[in-house]
Structures are given as C-alpha cells and as structure tokens.
Amino acid sequence: MKRFNTIKKYHSFLRFRRDFTKYSITKARSFEIFIHWLKSKLSRSQFLLLSGIIVGITAGLAGVILKSLVSYIHYVITGKVHFSEQIFFYILFPFLGIVLTTTIVILFFKGQDRKGIPAILHEIAQNSSLVSSVKMYSQVIQSAVTVGLGGSAGLESPIAVTGAAIGSNYAKTYGLDYRNRTLLLAAGATAGIASAFNAPIAGVMFAFEILLTGVVFTDFIPLVVAAVCGSLLSKIILNEDVLFHFKARNEFNYANTPFYIVLGLTCGLYARYFVVISSQVEHFFKNLKFSKLQKAMLGGVVLSLLCLMLPPLFGEGYQSIKDISNGQVGKLLANSFFGYLNHSNWIVVIFLGLICLLKVFATSITIHSGGNGGNFAPSLFAGGMLGFFFAMLCSQLGIQNVPNSNLVLAGMAGVMSGVMYAPLTAVFLIAESSEGYDLFIPLMIVTVISYLMARWFSPISPDLREMAQKGKIFTREYDKNLLSLLQTSSLIETNFQTIRSTATFTELLELIKNGKRNMIAVVDERGQLEGTISLDDLRPYMFDSEATASLSIRSLTKAPSVVIDSERDIASIIRLFDESGQWNLPVTTKEGRFLGFISKSSILMRYRQLLKEYS
C-alpha cells in the first residue's frame, strides 16, 4: 500500500510538471504574440524604445539576481570566521570555486567556456551580433560559483555578457536586422553594468567606448532607457551593502593637483603591469599540457594560498575598498598574518604594496585556470588600493594635507581606465558611485594620464590585440572593419576553366570555344597550379595553323605574378591587387592545389553591399 501511494504521488508530480510546463510555454508564446502585434502597430523608433525597456528590465534583473546570489553565498560561508578557522576557510573555498566552475562547464555546457567582453565583441563583428541563448544564464551560474566562493574576479563582465545575450536573443526572436540587433545587444549589456553599479551613465559610456567601437548607429535612446531600467531595479531591490557605493570623500582643492598628476602616472604604469602579467598568466595556462580539471585544481591551490596570505584578495574586494575609504584600515589586516605585527603605518604600506602586486596574479589565475569573471572589479579594487598606498606613502614621507579618500577614488578610475581602455566609463562610474560629481576634474586628470600611457604602450587593449590583428573584432578603423566581415572562401569563383599542362593546343581551343571566361588555369596531374593562359596570349596563334603545330600548353603558360593563399585575409588581398595591378588573381591551398580565382570587382561589389547594410 505504501509503495502504491509513492507511485501515485510520483505520477501526480509528473502531471503537475507537465501542466506547469505547458502553462509556462503558453504564457511565453502569448507574450511573444503580443509583442509581435505591437511591432506591427508601432513605428521603428517606438518599438526600439519599448524593446529597450523590456531588455533593460530583464538584463537589470539578471544583474540583481547575480549580485544577490553572490552576496548570499558570501553571507553563508563567511558567517563567523575566526582567525583560528582562517587557514581552512581560505584554502577550501577559493579552490572549490574554480574546480566547481570548471566541472559545471564540462558537465553542463559541453566545455564551452568562452567568456568575457572579447567574446561579445567577436559576436558583433563575426556573427552578426547573434549571441548563444545559453549565455543568458550560463555566465550567471559560473560567475556566482567562482566569485561567491572567493574567486578574485569581478561580476561585471559576466553581467554584461548575460545582458548582451538577452538583448541579442530578444532581437532575434522579433526578427530585427543587424543594426537593431547590435543596438539591443549593447542595451542589454548597458543595463547589466548599470544594475551592477547603480550607475546608468557609466553603463551608457561602457557601450560607447567598448562594445560599439567601429559600429555606426544613430539611435541611442534604447541604451539610455535600458540603463535607467537596470539602475532603478538595483536601487529598488538591492541594499547599499551589496551595491558598489562610496560616501567618504574630500572636497576638491586645486592645490592638490600635483597629487593627481603623479597618481595618474603611477596608475598608467600599474595598469601596464596589470595587463602584461595577466597576459603572461593566460599564456601559461593555455600552454600547460594539463586537462581543464587539472588546470582548475592548480589554479585553485595557488589562489587559496594567495587569499590565505592576503585575505583582501578573496572575492571582489569592494568591502575592503569601503573600509579604507572610511578610515577603517585595521579591518584590512584583521584576518591576516600581518595582524600579529604592530599596526604601524609602514606595515600597512607594505601590506598594501603586496596586495597591489599580487592582485593581478590572483585575478588572472582565477579567470584563466577555469573560473569565470572579469577584470572590471579587479581593476577598481587594485586602483583603490594603489591610491591608498600612494596616499599613505606620501604621508609617511612627511607630505601634509594628503587627500586620502579622493586619491582612493581617483586611483580606482585611473587603473580601470588604463586596464579597460575606457576613460569615460571610469570617470562616470566613480562619479556616480561616490556622488562625487565635484571630483570630475581630478578624476579626468588621473584617467586621461593613465589612458594615454596605456595607449602609448599599446594602441589597442592587449586583451583584444590578437583578435583585432586577425580582424576578428571591430576597431576604430571603419573600412577595415567592413573588410574583416568578408571571408576569402566566400569570394572564390570556381567557375573558371582548367587545363592540364600536358594537353594539346586543339584541346585548348575546344575549351575556349565552350567557355565564357578569358582566363584559363593550367594545372598538373595533382591539380597544382602551374600558371594561367589568357585569350590575349592566344590571339597571335589562333588562326595560324603552322604556328600552332609546334605550340605546347607549357610554352603558353605564364606564371602568375601573385598567388593568393586561401587563408589570407581580405585586407591583405586588397593590397596584393593594388601592388600587382591585376583584376583577377588565382587562389590555392597552402599545398598549391588550385581552387579558383578572386576578382577585384567581386570584392568591391560585396564591400558596397556591406556598406549599405552596416552604415
């Protein structure tokens, strides 16, 4: 009887799940039908405005869920950790976070762990702004586990990717074209950033400076609306402990300008150090002949040791920045081994210096060994620590009236500007988060100096340089962006005639009689290109039977001045056309096998089509 009741309950559950699924699908379809109906009734601008609101609310809600989830995980695992439990705590959780994230990626996402802003830029440039629907939730799950358990990375990049996926899939569902799809993709990312920081203007600046580089568009109202929706949601739902918010600051005094100039130079140098070390750690893990799980375990062990030595490296680290901004430096050393030492100012300076030096290792190990997160929060954290380190160093050297709180805020903006190559985003983010609009001048001084130094070292962000050189993402060179959308393989014309080098002249004439092209490719028995024959080359012999009797195909064959490798990019092919003065060039594989011809006219025609579509 008991078994019968169990089976009955199980079947009741199955019926409930089936009915609930049908109900959910019906409601979703009803919503889609309603939006489709609205689209038919509204103008393009009106529908984009409505779409901006819907995408903004959805992406903002995703950001709120992620921030709340990480905050809850932190609350559960850090409830009451005494110093005696510190070793176990810092060794277990960061290690567990990276290993669990990698396991989730392998088991549930088929090992597809492509993450971060570069992945979205690639989708904009190479995949018509179509982002996988899986990214609407995968980034939330992975980053929540990584950062929630102590991974030294930020949530903002995963939030931006999630928002971008939401915007892209919304646009795809309602049949919007590339330009509008890109706009809503950016709107989703904007809402995500705005909800993470409660900073709508910073969210819009993020879209302009990073996501929409090289994309021409005229509508920006959906971005603003999405940012406002995302920011409002975080303001209403999240409390100040979860939000990125700072109150402590000093009034700007123009006499302190030298501090900000020197800090800007320091931030520029540190930002370069940050990106170089991050790049080296990334290459180390890429070249490591380990499985994904083994890399995660190695990264987890190293990260745990770093967190054990310097507890502020645990998690995002925003609370540590709030503590030093409020003058509570003692909290910084509380759970570390430095707490046993005398809390002299020099000990604090050394502690801060170590944090600045090792934060980049903790972050890059977290991300590249298998965790999920971004450089947004780490650059802000490192900048705040660098600003306070600079302020304390000045005080220790006997310099009076050092604006400690302002240098912390300016340092955050400066390092973020140099690492992310986004000075406007950095300025507005700190101004909005600290309500420090009176600090615009020092913020601009520090961010501009840091940004210019970063550009001096590398005109393109090192995170994006390799992809930009391969034409995989857009840059500010608009013509080059359009050319990067052209694929060599799609432009190869294969309807050209070929003839063996051992054929007779009579066979050649027969081929010409049935052909429609004035160019013939000459190949050997293996299909490898030997040269070309044009009708202009044949005219002197076509009606001279005595001359043709002694002619061979090889004697008529001309070696091409230029041969195109099938893997070459279009920009370099254009240069080959200009240098050779030819209108048609043969294409071969790396092994020399003939594939066809590429004509300059086909490239120009396709370029004009793209110009019409994308501009």
Buried (B, 14 or more C-beta within 10 A) or exposed (E): EEEEEEEEEEEEEEEEEEEEEEEEEEEEEEEEEEBEEBBEEBEEEEBBBBBBBBBBBBBBBBBBBBBBBBBEBBEEBEEEBEEEEBEEBBBBBBBBBBBBBBBBBBEEBEEEBEBBBBBBBBBBBBEBBBBBBBBBBBBBBBBBBBBBBBBBBBBBBBBBBBBBBBBBBBBBEBEBEBBBBBBBBBBBBBBBBBBBBBBBBBBBBBBBBBBBBBBEBEBBEBBBBBBBBBBBBBBEBBEEEBBBBBEBBBEBEEEBEEBBBBBBBBBBBBBBBBBBBBBEBBEBBEEBEEEBEBBBBBBBBBBBBBBBBBBBBBBBBBBBBBBBBEEEBEBBBEBBEBBEEEEEEEBBBBBBBBBBBBBBBBBBBBBBBBBBBBBBBBBBBBBBBBBBBBBBBBBBEEEEEBBBBBBBBBBBBBBBBBBBBBBBBBBBBBBBBBEBEEBBEBBBBBBBBBBBBBBEBBEBBBBBBEBBEEBBBBBEEBEBBBBBBBEBEEBBBEEBBBBBBEBBBEEBEEBBEEBEBEBBBBBEEEBBBBBBBBEEBBEEBBEEEEEBEEBEBEEBBEEBEEBBEBEBBBBEBBEBBEEEEBEBBBBBBEEBBBBBBBBBEBBEEBBEEBEEEBE
